[in-house]
Amino acid sequence: MNKNNYLLKLFVMLFALIVFSGCGVGSVVAAPFKVTGAIVNVVTPDVVGDTISGVGDVADAAIPF
């Protein structure tokens, strides 16, 4: 097997591994919104805090890795 073919297969496998395993960036971005929503739920009506937490859920779903 030539070297270029081997490297191409290696890069494709590594890319697939990273894409499908998920590295948690979406969860890290969503965490402040979820925490803030939980804190706001204590002070204000639940709708306000749930809306803030919902932004975190959307961010988690929108960021695919």
C-alpha positions in Angstrom: 0.0 0.0 0.0 1.4 3.4 -0.9 2.0 6.0 1.8 -0.5 8.6 0.5 -3.3 6.1 0.4 -2.5 5.1 4.0 -2.4 8.7 5.2 -5.7 9.5 3.5 -7.4 6.5 5.2 -5.9 7.5 8.5 -7.2 11.1 8.2 -10.7 9.9 7.2 -10.8 7.5 10.2 -9.6 10.2 12.6 -12.1 12.7 11.2 -15.0 10.3 11.6 -13.9 9.5 15.1 -13.9 13.1 16.1 -17.2 13.9 14.4 -19.1 11.0 15.8 -17.7 11.0 19.3 -18.5 14.6 20.0 -16.1 16.7 22.0 -18.6 18.5 24.2 -18.3 22.0 22.8 -22.1 22.3 22.6 -22.5 21.2 26.2 -19.9 23.7 27.4 -21.5 26.6 25.5 -25.0 25.6 26.8 -24.0 25.2 30.4 -24.0 28.9 31.4 -27.5 29.3 30.0 -28.8 26.3 31.8 -27.3 27.4 35.1 -28.6 31.0 34.7 -32.0 29.6 33.8 -32.1 27.5 37.0 -31.1 30.5 39.1 -33.6 32.8 37.4 -36.3 30.2 38.1 -35.9 30.8 41.8 -36.5 34.6 41.6 -38.9 35.0 38.6 -41.8 33.0 37.2 -40.8 29.7 35.7 -41.4 30.8 32.1 -38.5 33.3 32.2 -36.0 30.8 33.5 -37.2 28.0 31.2 -36.8 30.3 28.3 -33.2 31.0 29.2 -32.6 27.3 29.7 -34.2 26.7 26.3 -31.5 28.9 24.7 -28.9 26.6 26.2 -30.7 23.5 24.8 -30.9 25.1 21.3 -27.2 26.0 21.5 -26.4 22.4 22.5 -28.4 21.1 19.6 -27.1 23.6 17.1 -23.4 22.9 17.8 -22.8 19.4 16.3 -19.6 18.7 18.2 
